[in-house]
Amino acid sequence: MKGAIGVMHRVGSEVYTFDKDLVEKAYAGWAPFYDLVFGAVTSAGRFAAVRAAERIGGRILEVGVGTGISLGEYSARSRIVGIDLSEPMLRRAKARVFRQRLANVETLAVMDAERLGFEDRYFDVVVAQYVITAVPAPEAALDEFARVVKPDGEIVLVNHLGAETGLLRRCETGIAPIVRHLGWRPEFPFARLASWAQRAGFRLLERRRLQPFGHFTLMRYRKAF
């Protein structure tokens, strides 16, 4: 799962390499103060994602579980499996599970979102918060989510989506090469998710911007029968 992995990614007319090793190193550096820096910023998305997952319940996979900041928000009746590429982040998640006595957390493991080590149709819900723009091949990760979720289950995503037009779109496109080493794609368009869903046979159940600032969007997908 580790090693030098780079994926070519196009931003406008420019092509650059999205390097998984750099992303892993970046999040290892963030681990000691991730909750302090991003906890409040990501809180609306976390709460919305957990509420969406809890509507179905059962066995829930949280991809990119990080420091485990969401784990205590799930109900005791849900069974949680968390994965992350960053071992330093996961160490903090494991300490949180022990500290908060979260008996409903079944497993925390280092794993690549693009190569999930689970059987087909294993989970009732797959949750990915702020993840899909931080993997080199988003469609490959989404395909894995689709593989491991049950036919009547859901994929729940929370992410920033790039502006589609105007000055903000130009700004996001302009800074994209600068922040790629952090694993961020500020210009990532919803159109990529829509194209994936059409190809993979999933339908969009919900798409809504999250308050207070509408910077992040919640999306729910289910297999189209």
N, C-alpha and C positions, 0 to 999 in steps of 0.2 A: 504494500500500500504506500510505502514511502519511496523516495528516489526522485530524480530530476524529471519532472513531468511538466512540459510546457504545451500550451494549446494556442494556436494562432487565432486571434480575435480581431475583427475589423471594426474600427470606429471611423465612420465617414470614409475618407479615402486612405486612411492610415491603418496599417496592420501591425499589431504588436503581439508579443507572447505573454500569455497569462500563465504564470508560473506557480504551480501548486506548492513547491517548496518555499517560495517567498511568502505565500499566504500562511503556510503553517508556522513559519518563523515569526511572522507579524502577530499572529494570535498567541503564540507562546509569550511574546513580549507584553501583550495586553493582559495576560491572565491575572497578574497580581492586582490590577486596579480596574479590570473590565467592569465590574458591578458598579463601582463608584462613578466611572466616566459615562457608562452607557445605561445603567440601571433605570434612571428616570426617563431617559430618552426613549427607551424601548418598552416602557411599562404598558402603554396602551395596546401595543401590538401583542405583547405576551398575554395580557388578560383576554383580548379578543380571540386569540388562537386557542387558548385553553378552553374558553367557553364554547367555541365551535367544536372542539374535539370532544368535550364532555357531553354534547348533545347525543353522541353515538356511544362513547365510552368503550369499554372492553380493553383490549390490548392496544396501546398507543405507542408508536415509534416517534420519538422526537429527534430529528436529524439536526446536527449542529447544536447539541444540548449545551455546549460551552461549559460555563461554571455551574450549571444546574440552577440558574436563577429562576426558572419557571417551575421547577419540580414540585415545590411546596404548594403550588396553586392548583394542582390536580386533586380531585377527590380521592379518598382512600379506596374507593371501589374500582378505580381505573388502575390497570397494570401498565407500568411505564418502562419502556426500554429507551435508553438514550445513547446516541453515538456522536462522536466528534473526531475530527482529524487531529486535533491538538491534544497531546497527552498532558501538558501542563494545565490546560483548561479542565480536562477531565479529572485530574487529581483534586481540583477544587470542588468539582461536582460531587465526587465521592465523599469528600469531607463534609459537604453540606448534607448529603443523605444520612451520614452517620450522626451528625450534629442534630438534625431535625427529626431523626428516627422515622424516615420515610420508608415504611415497610412495603409500600406499593411499588417502589422502584425495583424492578426485577434485575436489570442489567445495565451497566454503563461500560461502553467499550470503545476503544480506538478503532475507527472504521472510516473508509472512504465512501462518501455519499454516492459516488458513481459506480461503486462495486459493493453492494450490500451483501453481507454474508447471512442472509435469511432465506427461508423457503418461500416459494410463491404463495400468495394469498394468506400471509401469516398475521397481518395486522388489521384491526378494524379502522384505524385512522393513522395516517402519516402526517406529522406536523413538521414544517420547516420554516423557522422564523429567521429572516434576514440571512438566508442561506443561498437561495437560488442564484443570486448575483455574485456569490463568493466562491463558486466552483468553476473550474476551467471549462467544463462542458455541461451547461445547464440542462440541455435536452437529455443527455445521458443519465443525469441524476433523476430527472423526472420520469424517465423510462423505468428506472429502478423503483421509484416510489410506486408507480403503476403496477409493477410486477408483484410487489410484496403486500399491497393492500387488497383486501377482500372485494369481490365484485360489488357488494352493497356498502362498502366503506367509503371514506372520503380522504382526499388529499387537501390539507389546509396549509396555505402559504401566507406569510406576511412579509412584505418587502417594499422598499422604495422602488417606484417605477419611473423611468425617465419621462420627461415632458415630451409630448409628441410634436410640438411646433414652437416657434417663437424664440425669444431671447434666452429663456431658461434652457431650452433644448440645446442651443448653441453653447451655452456655458457648461452644461453637463458633458457635452461631447468634447469640449476643449480641455476640461480637467481630467477626463477619463485616463489618458496615458500617464498622468502624474500620480494618480492614486491607485493604479492597478496593483502595485506591490503590497497594498493593504488588503487586497482581495475585494475591492469595491468596484462596481460598475454603475456609476451614477446615471449613465445614459441608457440603461437596460430598458427596452420597450415592452409594453404589454403584448405587442404583436407577436413576439417570440413565443409567449405562453399560449396565445390563441392558436398559432400555427401548430405548436406541439399538441395541444388538446385535440385539434381536428385530426391530426395524423394518428394519435394514440387512441382515439375513440372515447375521449372524456368530454363531459359537458360542464360548463361553468354554472355553478349553482348560485354563487354570490360573488360580487365584487364591490367593495365599498371602501372609501377612504376613512381613515381613523382619525378621530379628533384627539387633541385640540387643534392641530395644525394641518391635518390632512397630508402629512409628508409620507406616511406609509399606507399601504393598501392591503386589506384582507381579501383573499380569494379562496373559494372552496370548489373543489372538482370532484365529480363522481363519474364512474364508468357509464357510458351511454349504452343502453340496451337496445 
